[in-house]
Amino acid sequence: MLALKSIIYALITSSFLTPSLIAAPDIVGEWITTYGRYSETTTYKADGTYVSVTETVRGPAANQDAAAKSSGTWTLNGDELVHTREGKSCKIKIRMLSPTSFENLSASDAYDGRIWEKSMPIQKAESSRKGKVTEPKIGSPERKAIMDAMRGPVSKHAGTEVIFTGSVSVYEEWAKLEGHVNPKNGRPFAEEVADELESDFLAILQKVDGSWKILYYGWSGDTGTRIEAREKLPNIPEVLLPKIPKE
């Protein structure tokens, strides 16, 4: 009886003393975090290299056309993620929260992302691109072509050269940008257009003969631009721009 009690006691105490473990993380893939005005995307490749892209996504200086990029090699030793770049190593203490998220315990809230989330695996994203809505990456030729196609007409309307912030979505030969327009020189827009240009921005483009053409753009603080875009362009795929239900 004494032996049985000892076994039961050992089982109970071990259940409290043994920490819950998450299986060894699969770091390979694309991870995303945000902090302050910035968003950072780091892609860890199976060959031991990584590429990190940081862009400004909020505030008056936001410009998703430009981004800071760095690369190097990586290793994962237990809970220590090591980045090596130009002969210098940076050790990051991490704690796995789930198979698709981890906490950077070494993060400075002002200069680093604390919580990282894993996006769709690279291989899966490439194989499933056709026939689905995708988001061209910052700095990619496709995203640059879309931005360039919008810049001329919208800059002319604004009376000054502009930059864009927001999300770009592509479905087959159609593209959409939802976000905001900012003056490239950082100065306020002219008074006669300032109120309009401070609202949410929507643009619809289509690829014609291999080049992106802007078919619609406008500003509104509600669903007005979505309704107007669908009325003017009834062939927009609903998966890219869903219809607004009638009340």
C-alpha positions as CSV (number, residue, x, y, z in Angstrom):
1,M,0.0,0.0,0.0
2,L,2.9,2.4,0.9
3,A,4.5,1.6,-2.5
4,L,1.3,2.4,-4.3
5,K,0.9,5.7,-2.5
6,S,4.4,6.6,-3.4
7,I,3.8,5.9,-7.1
8,I,0.5,8.0,-7.1
9,Y,2.3,10.9,-5.3
10,A,5.1,10.8,-7.9
11,L,2.7,10.9,-10.8
12,I,0.8,13.8,-9.3
13,T,3.9,15.9,-8.5
14,S,5.5,15.2,-11.9
15,S,2.4,16.5,-13.6
16,F,3.0,19.9,-11.9
17,L,6.7,20.0,-12.3
18,T,6.9,19.0,-16.0
19,P,6.4,22.0,-18.2
20,S,4.1,21.7,-21.2
21,L,6.2,21.3,-24.3
22,I,5.6,22.4,-27.9
23,A,7.1,20.2,-30.6
24,A,10.3,21.4,-32.1
25,P,9.4,24.4,-34.2
26,D,9.6,24.4,-38.0
27,I,11.3,27.8,-38.4
28,V,11.6,27.4,-42.2
29,G,9.1,29.7,-43.8
30,E,7.9,33.3,-43.7
31,W,7.3,35.1,-40.3
32,I,5.7,38.5,-39.8
33,T,5.7,41.0,-36.9
34,T,4.6,44.6,-36.3
35,Y,5.9,47.2,-33.9
36,G,5.4,50.9,-33.7
37,R,5.1,52.3,-37.2
38,Y,6.9,49.3,-38.8
39,S,6.2,45.8,-40.2
40,E,8.9,43.2,-40.6
41,T,8.9,40.0,-42.6
42,T,11.6,37.5,-42.2
43,T,11.9,34.4,-44.5
44,Y,14.0,31.5,-43.1
45,K,15.1,29.2,-45.8
46,A,15.9,25.5,-45.5
47,D,19.5,26.1,-46.7
48,G,20.2,28.1,-43.5
49,T,19.9,31.6,-45.0
50,Y,17.3,34.3,-44.2
51,V,16.0,37.5,-45.8
52,S,14.4,40.2,-43.7
53,V,12.4,43.2,-45.0
54,T,11.2,46.1,-42.9
55,E,8.8,48.7,-44.1
56,T,7.1,51.8,-42.6
57,V,3.4,51.2,-42.7
58,R,1.9,53.9,-40.4
59,G,2.4,57.6,-40.0
60,P,3.1,60.5,-42.3
61,A,6.4,59.0,-43.5
62,A,4.8,55.7,-44.5
63,N,5.9,54.5,-47.9
64,Q,5.4,50.9,-48.9
65,D,7.3,51.4,-52.2
66,A,10.6,51.4,-50.3
67,A,11.8,49.0,-47.7
68,A,15.0,48.1,-45.7
69,K,16.3,44.7,-46.6
70,S,18.9,42.5,-44.9
71,S,20.1,38.9,-45.3
72,G,22.4,36.4,-43.7
73,T,22.4,32.9,-42.1
74,W,20.5,31.5,-39.2
75,T,20.6,28.6,-36.7
76,L,18.3,27.5,-34.0
77,N,19.9,26.1,-30.8
78,G,17.1,25.1,-28.4
79,D,15.4,28.4,-27.6
80,E,18.1,30.6,-29.1
81,L,17.7,31.8,-32.6
82,V,21.0,33.2,-34.0
83,H,21.2,35.6,-37.0
84,T,24.6,36.0,-38.6
85,R,25.3,38.9,-41.0
86,E,28.6,40.2,-42.3
87,G,30.5,38.2,-39.7
88,K,28.4,39.5,-36.7
89,S,26.0,37.3,-34.8
90,C,22.8,38.4,-33.0
91,K,21.3,36.0,-30.5
92,I,17.6,36.1,-29.9
93,K,15.9,34.2,-27.0
94,I,12.5,32.9,-28.2
95,R,9.5,31.1,-26.6
96,M,7.2,29.2,-28.8
97,L,3.6,30.1,-28.2
98,S,2.2,27.7,-30.8
99,P,3.6,25.9,-33.9
100,T,2.9,29.1,-35.9
101,S,3.9,31.8,-33.4
102,F,6.7,32.7,-31.1
103,E,7.7,35.5,-28.7
104,N,11.0,37.3,-29.0
105,L,12.0,37.5,-25.3
106,S,15.0,39.7,-26.3
107,A,12.8,42.3,-28.0
108,S,12.9,46.0,-27.2
109,D,9.3,47.2,-27.7
110,A,10.5,50.3,-29.5
111,Y,12.8,48.6,-32.0
112,D,11.8,45.0,-32.3
113,G,8.7,42.9,-32.9
114,R,7.8,40.8,-29.8
115,I,5.2,38.4,-31.3
116,W,5.9,36.7,-34.6
117,E,3.3,34.9,-36.7
118,K,4.0,32.4,-39.4
119,S,2.4,33.0,-42.7
120,M,1.6,30.4,-45.4
121,P,4.7,28.2,-46.1
122,I,6.7,29.3,-49.1
123,Q,6.2,26.1,-51.1
124,K,2.5,26.1,-50.5
125,A,2.2,29.8,-51.4
126,E,4.0,29.4,-54.7
127,S,2.0,26.3,-55.7
128,S,-1.4,27.8,-54.8
129,R,-0.8,31.2,-56.4
130,K,-2.8,30.6,-59.6
131,G,-6.6,31.2,-59.2
132,K,-6.3,32.8,-55.8
133,V,-6.0,36.3,-54.4
134,T,-2.4,37.1,-53.7
135,E,-0.5,40.0,-52.2
136,P,2.7,41.0,-54.1
137,K,5.6,41.5,-51.7
138,I,7.2,44.8,-50.9
139,G,9.9,45.5,-53.6
140,S,8.6,42.9,-56.0
141,P,8.5,43.9,-59.7
142,E,4.7,43.2,-59.8
143,R,4.0,45.5,-56.9
144,K,6.2,48.2,-58.3
145,A,4.4,48.0,-61.7
146,I,1.1,48.4,-60.0
147,M,2.3,51.4,-58.0
148,D,3.8,53.0,-61.1
149,A,0.5,52.6,-63.0
150,M,-1.4,54.5,-60.3
151,R,1.2,57.2,-59.5
152,G,0.8,59.3,-62.6
153,P,-3.0,59.8,-62.7
154,V,-3.3,60.1,-58.9
155,S,-0.4,62.5,-58.6
156,K,-2.0,64.7,-61.3
157,H,-5.3,64.7,-59.4
158,A,-3.5,65.6,-56.1
159,G,-1.4,68.3,-57.7
160,T,1.8,66.8,-56.3
161,E,3.7,63.5,-56.6
162,V,2.2,60.9,-54.2
163,I,3.1,57.6,-52.5
164,F,0.7,54.9,-51.4
165,T,0.2,52.9,-48.2
166,G,-2.1,50.0,-47.8
167,S,-2.6,46.5,-49.1
168,V,-2.4,45.4,-52.7
169,S,-4.4,42.3,-53.8
170,V,-4.1,40.6,-57.2
171,Y,-6.5,38.1,-58.8
172,E,-5.5,36.8,-62.2
173,E,-5.4,40.0,-64.4
174,W,-7.1,42.2,-61.8
175,A,-5.5,44.2,-59.0
176,K,-6.8,46.3,-56.1
177,L,-5.2,48.7,-53.7
178,E,-7.0,49.7,-50.4
179,G,-5.2,52.2,-48.2
180,H,-4.2,55.9,-48.3
181,V,-2.4,58.4,-50.4
182,N,0.3,60.7,-49.0
183,P,2.4,63.5,-50.6
184,K,5.9,62.3,-51.4
185,N,7.5,65.6,-50.2
186,G,5.8,65.3,-46.8
187,R,4.0,68.6,-47.1
188,P,0.3,69.0,-46.7
189,F,-1.9,68.6,-49.8
190,A,-3.4,71.7,-51.2
191,E,-6.4,73.0,-49.3
192,E,-8.9,72.3,-52.2
193,V,-8.1,68.5,-52.2
194,A,-6.9,67.9,-48.7
195,D,-10.2,66.8,-47.2
196,E,-10.8,64.4,-50.1
197,L,-7.4,62.8,-50.1
198,E,-7.4,62.2,-46.3
199,S,-10.2,59.6,-46.8
200,D,-9.7,55.9,-47.5
201,F,-8.4,55.3,-51.0
202,L,-9.5,52.5,-53.4
203,A,-8.0,51.8,-56.8
204,I,-8.8,49.1,-59.4
205,L,-6.4,48.0,-62.1
206,Q,-6.3,45.5,-64.9
207,K,-3.4,44.0,-66.8
208,V,-3.8,44.7,-70.5
209,D,-1.2,43.4,-73.0
210,G,1.2,42.7,-70.1
211,S,0.9,46.2,-68.5
212,W,-1.2,47.4,-65.5
213,K,-3.8,50.0,-66.3
214,I,-5.7,51.9,-63.7
215,L,-9.5,51.7,-64.4
216,Y,-10.9,53.4,-61.3
217,Y,-9.7,55.3,-58.2
218,G,-11.4,57.3,-55.6
219,W,-11.7,58.3,-51.9
220,S,-14.5,57.9,-49.3
221,G,-15.0,57.4,-45.6
222,D,-17.5,54.5,-46.1
223,T,-18.4,52.0,-48.8
224,G,-19.0,54.6,-51.4
225,T,-16.0,53.8,-53.6
226,R,-16.7,50.1,-53.5
227,I,-20.2,50.7,-54.7
228,E,-19.1,53.1,-57.4
229,A,-16.3,50.8,-58.6
230,R,-18.7,47.9,-59.0
231,E,-21.2,50.0,-60.9
232,K,-18.5,51.3,-63.3
233,L,-16.7,48.0,-63.6
234,P,-19.3,45.2,-63.3
235,N,-16.8,42.5,-64.4
236,I,-14.5,42.9,-61.3
237,P,-14.2,39.5,-59.8
238,E,-16.3,39.3,-56.6
239,V,-13.5,37.5,-54.8
240,L,-11.4,40.6,-55.2
241,L,-14.1,43.2,-54.5
242,P,-17.2,41.7,-52.9
243,K,-20.6,43.1,-53.6
244,I,-22.1,45.4,-51.0
245,P,-25.4,43.9,-49.8
246,K,-28.4,46.1,-50.5
247,E,-30.3,47.2,-47.4
